[in-house]
Amino acid sequence: QVQLQESGPGLVKPSQTLSLTCTVSGDSITASYYYWTWIRQPPGKGLEWIGYIAPSGNTYYSPSLKSRTSISRDTSKYQFNLHLSSVTPEDTAVYYCARFNSHYGLDYWGKGTLVTVTL
């Protein structure tokens, strides 16, 4: 059974960097065909795709967030990370990590973690 768990601070100050970690169990984050993804949902709004890290280690980001986003991984810890810089209150959202497969789409999700950007 694949499980994902987000962790990180629930409060971040404006202009700082939001950093989250997703810990994966039951799968390798370097396995072929799986893309480890970050998604967020601001309060009262729909889901927004942030980006993913591919099995090769290449990363792909949403054009609207690309200049502020970095996704990395630590294969020894079965973790991948999100860093979003220069945050504003508009970055307040529930952040999810998920596994994407081209056949099944987003098939496994973490429970999500609320990050609030406030002074």
C-alpha positions as CSV (number, residue, x, y, z in Angstrom):
1,Q,0.0,0.0,0.0
2,V,1.5,3.3,-1.1
3,Q,1.2,6.1,1.5
4,L,2.2,9.8,1.3
5,Q,2.5,12.1,4.2
6,E,3.1,15.9,4.1
7,S,5.0,17.7,6.8
8,G,6.2,21.2,7.5
9,P,5.3,24.4,9.2
10,G,1.7,25.5,9.2
11,L,2.5,29.2,9.4
12,V,4.9,31.1,7.2
13,K,5.5,34.9,7.2
14,P,5.1,36.9,4.0
15,S,8.3,37.1,1.9
16,Q,9.7,33.9,3.4
17,T,10.1,30.5,1.9
18,L,7.5,27.8,2.3
19,S,9.1,24.4,2.7
20,L,7.3,21.1,2.8
21,T,8.4,17.5,2.8
22,C,6.4,14.5,1.5
23,T,7.5,11.1,2.9
24,V,6.6,8.1,0.7
25,S,6.1,4.6,2.0
26,G,5.4,1.5,0.0
27,D,7.1,2.7,-3.2
28,S,10.4,4.0,-4.6
29,I,10.4,7.6,-5.7
30,T,12.8,6.7,-8.5
31,A,10.5,4.0,-9.9
32,S,9.7,4.4,-13.6
33,Y,6.4,5.9,-14.7
34,Y,5.7,7.7,-11.5
35,Y,5.9,11.4,-11.1
36,W,5.8,12.8,-7.6
37,T,3.6,15.8,-7.6
38,W,2.7,18.9,-5.5
39,I,-0.8,20.3,-5.7
40,R,-2.5,23.0,-3.6
41,Q,-6.0,24.2,-2.9
42,P,-6.6,27.8,-1.6
43,P,-9.6,28.3,0.7
44,G,-12.8,28.3,-1.4
45,K,-10.9,27.6,-4.6
46,G,-10.1,24.7,-6.9
47,L,-7.0,22.5,-7.0
48,E,-3.9,24.1,-8.5
49,W,-1.0,21.9,-9.9
50,I,2.4,23.2,-8.7
51,G,4.8,20.8,-10.3
52,Y,6.5,17.4,-10.1
53,I,9.7,15.6,-10.0
54,A,10.2,12.8,-12.6
55,P,12.0,9.4,-12.1
56,S,15.0,10.9,-13.8
57,G,15.1,13.8,-11.3
58,N,14.0,16.3,-13.8
59,T,11.4,18.8,-12.5
60,Y,8.5,20.5,-14.2
61,Y,6.6,23.5,-12.7
62,S,3.4,25.4,-13.3
63,P,4.3,28.4,-15.5
64,S,2.6,30.7,-13.0
65,L,4.7,29.5,-10.1
66,K,7.9,28.5,-11.9
67,S,10.0,31.5,-10.8
68,R,9.3,30.8,-7.1
69,T,9.2,27.0,-7.0
70,S,11.8,24.3,-6.5
71,I,11.1,20.6,-6.0
72,S,13.8,18.2,-4.9
73,R,14.2,14.7,-3.5
74,D,16.1,12.7,-1.0
75,T,16.0,9.1,-2.4
76,S,17.6,7.7,0.7
77,K,14.8,9.0,2.9
78,Y,12.0,8.3,0.3
79,Q,11.1,12.0,0.5
80,F,10.5,14.8,-2.0
81,N,10.4,18.4,-1.1
82,L,8.6,21.6,-2.1
83,H,10.2,25.1,-1.7
84,L,8.1,28.1,-2.6
85,S,9.8,31.4,-2.1
86,S,8.6,35.0,-1.6
87,V,5.2,33.8,-0.3
88,T,2.3,36.1,0.1
89,P,-1.1,35.6,1.7
90,E,-2.4,34.3,-1.7
91,D,-0.2,31.3,-1.2
92,T,-2.3,30.2,1.8
93,A,-3.7,26.8,0.9
94,V,-3.9,23.1,1.7
95,Y,-0.8,21.6,0.1
96,Y,-1.0,18.0,-1.1
97,C,1.6,15.6,-2.4
98,A,0.5,12.9,-4.8
99,R,1.8,10.3,-7.2
100,F,1.0,10.7,-10.9
101,N,1.0,7.8,-13.4
102,S,0.2,8.4,-17.0
103,H,-2.3,5.4,-17.0
104,Y,-4.1,6.1,-13.8
105,G,-3.5,9.8,-13.2
106,L,-3.1,11.0,-9.6
107,D,-3.6,7.7,-7.9
108,Y,-2.3,8.2,-4.4
109,W,-2.5,11.4,-2.3
110,G,-1.4,12.6,1.0
111,K,-4.0,13.9,3.4
112,G,-2.8,17.5,2.8
113,T,-1.4,20.1,5.1
114,L,-2.7,23.6,5.6
115,V,-0.1,26.4,5.3
116,T,-1.1,29.9,6.2
117,V,0.9,32.9,5.2
118,T,0.4,35.6,7.8
119,L,2.4,38.1,9.8
